[in-house]
Amino acid sequence: MLYVWFVIAGAFAGVFAGLFGVGGGLIIVPILVWVFTAYDFSPDVITHLAIGTSLATIIVTSISSLTAHNKRGGVRWGVWRSMAPGLIIGSLIGAGVAESIDGKVLQAIIGVGALLVAAKMLFISNKEQVSKPPPSASTQFGAGTSIGLASSIFGIGGGSLTVPFLNWAGLPMKQSVGTAAVCGLPIALAGALGFAWFGKNVENLPYGAIGFVHFTGFLCISIASFITAKIGAKFAHQLPASNC
């Protein structure tokens, strides 16, 4: 049943990743915390293990999602290149910060973050912006650093933060979603490596864990999300921009 739960989490995360340009971490992290608790993993490592594993799976989800969006012309690579260095730096810092936070406190931080994202999605709509020149490269770098930092701590691909920023910056909604999907890749790579590194000498890790990354969970979730992310991306380009 442990593997079944991993597959279910991956399937849901993949659809949302492709549809909204997010990495699916807001779904994966709570499910993994619940699953790891149910299977009596050490309470000292549950939250960090869930975050690190989530970030690792987002690597595969992002690749699947960005491929689908890029085929439909939904990625602004110039914007991505300006943001990517900041996303990497912020994610590495975020992994270090998260490692120093107690697991229960980290769960509370993630819960508050999820509520804020939900409130934003419910009450603040991302209206289609009139096309305008993107902000300066330094502004994009700074935004990337902030988004990477927060995303690594929460174990997400950052789409819930990147899409509003890109839409504000003048990208059409569908390009904002597609570019956000690509931005999830450097976040996930740097964040997962950071959690694996900072957790390498931690005690009470379960068998098969590489630092704070559960390798079996990573495989099961990744396979399921890779398949379903393409479905979500297809829906994203069929729906009106106001519904994305």
C-alpha positions as CSV (number, residue, x, y, z in Angstrom):
1,M,0.0,0.0,0.0
2,L,2.9,2.4,0.6
3,Y,3.7,2.3,-3.2
4,V,0.0,2.7,-4.1
5,W,-0.1,5.9,-2.1
6,F,3.0,7.1,-3.8
7,V,1.4,6.5,-7.2
8,I,-1.9,8.3,-6.2
9,A,0.1,11.3,-5.0
10,G,2.0,11.4,-8.3
11,A,-1.0,11.1,-10.5
12,F,-2.8,14.1,-8.8
13,A,0.4,16.2,-8.7
14,G,1.1,15.6,-12.4
15,V,-2.3,16.9,-13.5
16,F,-2.1,20.0,-11.4
17,A,1.5,20.6,-12.5
18,G,0.5,20.6,-16.2
19,L,-2.7,22.6,-15.6
20,F,-1.4,25.4,-13.4
21,G,2.4,25.4,-14.1
22,V,3.1,24.3,-10.5
23,G,5.2,21.4,-9.4
24,G,2.5,19.6,-7.4
25,G,4.4,20.0,-4.1
26,L,1.3,21.4,-2.3
27,I,-0.3,18.0,-2.9
28,I,2.7,15.8,-2.5
29,V,4.1,17.1,0.7
30,P,0.9,16.8,2.9
31,I,0.3,13.3,1.4
32,L,3.8,12.2,2.2
33,V,3.7,13.6,5.7
34,W,0.5,11.6,6.3
35,V,1.9,8.4,4.7
36,F,5.3,8.6,6.5
37,T,3.5,9.1,9.8
38,A,1.1,6.2,9.1
39,Y,4.1,3.9,8.4
40,D,5.8,4.9,11.7
41,F,8.8,6.8,10.2
42,S,10.7,8.8,12.8
43,P,8.9,12.1,13.6
44,D,12.2,13.8,13.6
45,V,12.6,13.4,9.8
46,I,9.1,13.1,8.5
47,T,8.6,16.7,7.4
48,H,12.1,17.2,5.9
49,L,11.8,13.8,4.1
50,A,8.5,14.8,2.6
51,I,9.9,18.1,1.3
52,G,13.1,16.6,-0.1
53,T,11.2,13.8,-1.8
54,S,8.6,16.2,-3.2
55,L,11.4,18.4,-4.7
56,A,13.0,15.4,-6.3
57,T,9.8,14.3,-7.9
58,I,9.2,17.9,-9.3
59,I,12.3,17.4,-11.4
60,V,10.5,14.8,-13.5
61,T,7.1,16.6,-13.3
62,S,8.7,19.8,-14.6
63,I,10.4,18.1,-17.5
64,S,7.1,16.5,-18.6
65,S,5.1,19.7,-18.1
66,L,7.6,22.0,-19.8
67,T,7.9,19.7,-22.8
68,A,4.2,19.8,-23.3
69,H,4.0,23.6,-22.9
70,N,7.0,24.2,-25.1
71,K,5.4,22.3,-28.0
72,R,2.5,24.8,-27.8
73,G,4.7,27.9,-27.7
74,G,4.0,28.5,-24.0
75,V,7.5,29.1,-22.7
76,R,9.4,32.4,-22.7
77,W,13.0,31.1,-22.5
78,G,14.5,34.6,-22.3
79,V,12.7,35.3,-19.1
80,W,13.6,31.9,-17.7
81,R,17.3,32.4,-18.4
82,S,17.2,35.6,-16.3
83,M,15.4,34.0,-13.4
84,A,17.1,30.6,-13.4
85,P,20.4,31.7,-11.5
86,G,18.3,33.3,-8.8
87,L,16.0,30.2,-8.6
88,I,19.0,28.0,-8.0
89,I,20.7,30.2,-5.4
90,G,17.4,30.7,-3.5
91,S,16.6,27.0,-3.5
92,L,20.0,26.0,-2.1
93,I,19.6,28.6,0.6
94,G,16.1,27.5,1.3
95,A,17.2,23.9,1.8
96,G,19.8,25.0,4.3
97,V,17.2,27.1,6.2
98,A,14.6,24.3,6.2
99,E,17.2,21.8,7.6
100,S,17.7,24.0,10.7
101,I,13.9,24.3,11.4
102,D,12.1,21.8,13.7
103,G,9.8,19.4,11.8
104,K,6.6,20.5,13.6
105,V,7.4,24.2,13.1
106,L,8.1,23.4,9.4
107,Q,4.7,21.7,9.1
108,A,3.0,24.8,10.5
109,I,4.9,27.1,8.1
110,I,3.9,24.9,5.2
111,G,0.3,24.8,6.4
112,V,0.1,28.6,6.6
113,G,1.7,28.9,3.2
114,A,-0.8,26.5,1.7
115,L,-3.7,28.5,3.1
116,L,-2.3,31.7,1.7
117,V,-2.0,30.1,-1.7
118,A,-5.5,28.8,-1.5
119,A,-6.9,32.2,-0.5
120,K,-5.0,33.8,-3.4
121,M,-6.4,31.3,-5.9
122,L,-10.0,31.8,-4.5
123,F,-10.1,35.6,-4.1
124,I,-7.4,37.1,-6.3
125,S,-7.7,36.4,-10.0
126,N,-4.8,36.6,-12.3
127,K,-6.2,38.8,-15.1
128,E,-4.7,38.8,-18.5
129,Q,-2.2,41.6,-18.7
130,V,-1.7,43.9,-21.6
131,S,1.6,42.9,-23.2
132,K,4.5,45.1,-21.9
133,P,8.3,44.8,-21.8
134,P,9.4,42.4,-19.0
135,P,11.1,43.9,-16.0
136,S,14.9,44.3,-15.9
137,A,17.1,41.2,-15.7
138,S,18.1,42.2,-12.1
139,T,14.5,42.3,-11.1
140,Q,13.9,38.9,-12.6
141,F,17.0,37.5,-10.8
142,G,15.7,39.0,-7.5
143,A,12.3,37.5,-8.0
144,G,13.8,34.2,-8.9
145,T,15.9,34.2,-5.7
146,S,12.9,34.9,-3.5
147,I,10.7,32.4,-5.3
148,G,13.4,29.7,-5.1
149,L,14.0,30.3,-1.3
150,A,10.3,30.0,-0.4
151,S,9.7,27.1,-2.8
152,S,12.5,25.0,-1.4
153,I,11.3,25.5,2.2
154,F,7.7,24.5,1.2
155,G,8.8,21.7,-1.1
156,I,7.0,23.1,-4.2
157,G,7.9,23.9,-7.7
158,G,7.1,27.6,-7.2
159,G,4.3,27.9,-9.8
160,S,1.9,29.4,-7.3
161,L,4.4,32.2,-6.9
162,T,6.0,32.4,-10.3
163,V,2.7,32.5,-12.3
164,P,1.5,35.7,-10.6
165,F,4.9,37.4,-11.0
166,L,5.2,36.5,-14.7
167,N,1.6,37.7,-15.3
168,W,2.4,41.0,-13.6
169,A,5.5,41.2,-15.7
170,G,3.4,41.3,-18.8
171,L,3.4,37.7,-20.0
172,P,0.0,36.3,-21.3
173,M,-1.5,33.8,-18.8
174,K,-0.7,30.7,-20.9
175,Q,2.9,31.8,-21.3
176,S,3.1,32.5,-17.6
177,V,1.9,29.0,-16.8
178,G,4.3,27.4,-19.3
179,T,7.3,29.5,-18.2
180,A,6.5,28.8,-14.5
181,A,6.6,25.1,-15.4
182,V,10.2,25.5,-16.7
183,C,11.1,27.5,-13.6
184,G,10.2,24.6,-11.5
185,L,13.1,22.6,-12.9
186,P,16.0,24.6,-11.4
187,I,14.1,24.9,-8.1
188,A,13.6,21.2,-7.9
189,L,17.1,20.3,-8.9
190,A,18.9,22.6,-6.5
191,G,16.4,22.0,-3.7
192,A,16.5,18.2,-3.9
193,L,20.3,18.2,-4.0
194,G,20.3,20.6,-1.1
195,F,18.0,18.4,1.0
196,A,20.0,15.2,0.1
197,W,23.2,16.9,1.1
198,F,22.0,18.5,4.4
199,G,20.3,15.3,5.4
200,K,23.1,12.9,4.6
201,N,24.4,12.5,8.2
202,V,21.0,12.7,9.9
203,E,20.0,9.7,12.1
204,N,16.7,7.8,12.0
205,L,16.3,8.0,8.2
206,P,14.4,5.1,6.7
207,Y,16.0,2.4,4.5
208,G,16.6,3.7,1.0
209,A,16.7,7.4,1.8
210,I,19.4,9.5,0.3
211,G,19.6,12.3,2.9
212,F,16.1,13.8,3.0
213,V,15.0,12.1,-0.3
214,H,13.0,8.9,-0.2
215,F,14.3,7.2,-3.3
216,T,11.4,4.6,-3.7
217,G,8.8,7.4,-3.2
218,F,10.7,9.5,-5.7
219,L,10.5,6.8,-8.4
220,C,6.8,5.9,-7.9
221,I,5.6,9.5,-7.7
222,S,7.8,10.5,-10.7
223,I,6.5,7.8,-13.0
224,A,2.9,8.7,-12.3
225,S,3.3,12.4,-12.4
226,F,5.3,12.3,-15.7
227,I,2.3,10.6,-17.4
228,T,-0.4,12.8,-16.0
229,A,1.4,16.2,-16.3
230,K,0.9,16.0,-20.1
231,I,-2.8,15.6,-19.5
232,G,-2.9,18.8,-17.4
233,A,-0.8,20.8,-19.9
234,K,-3.3,19.8,-22.6
235,F,-6.2,21.1,-20.6
236,A,-4.3,24.3,-19.8
237,H,-4.1,25.2,-23.5
238,Q,-7.7,24.3,-24.1
239,L,-9.2,26.3,-21.3
240,P,-9.8,30.1,-21.5
241,A,-7.0,32.1,-19.9
242,S,-9.3,33.4,-17.2
243,N,-9.8,29.8,-16.0
244,C,-6.2,28.7,-16.0
